[in-house]
């Protein structure tokens, strides 16, 4: 009598291979899902980009005109609606080239912007000054009142012929570099909020630009 023994594959090994394949597929799926979630969260957060940027010499001053594509995250808007002011800074620095040493800072200017909401009157305020605006909003600044946040944003998104240097500070014919930045200033938030906002994408809003500055006088 002949006996035949069928050769079966090790079921444990097969299971392990199948489980490994399943885990690999799941890991890939989770990775893609995580990326989509993070990307969606990023799109929902603060967004800022430079839509246009131009410098010009107008008589005895240098000026910047710029337009920003700017949106605020829900977190920032909620803070505003709770009566917490939010601060923005426009910063410009001009460096003259020096081959023998580090470039020399020859001009610097800042524009400080304070946006606030008054829950009792349901009105928005924007204050603009060349120096940091104190917490109580007093000091030398230009203040405007608006009916809605969107009206505020229209003005926040544009910079119209802002003076950043005197012509006397810029040596004609020499090489100069302009370093520009526009950002939400966390350092002026209430201290508890500073600690909570640090490193959080909901509060990260900044755009920078570096260009060679033309020093010829306008014709």
Helices and strands as residue ranges (DSSP letters): H 11-44, E 47-58, E 61-71, H 74-81, E 86-96, E 104-118, E 123-129, E 142-146, H 149-156, E 158-166, G 167-169, E 176-184, G 186-188, H 191-197, G 201-203, E 206-212
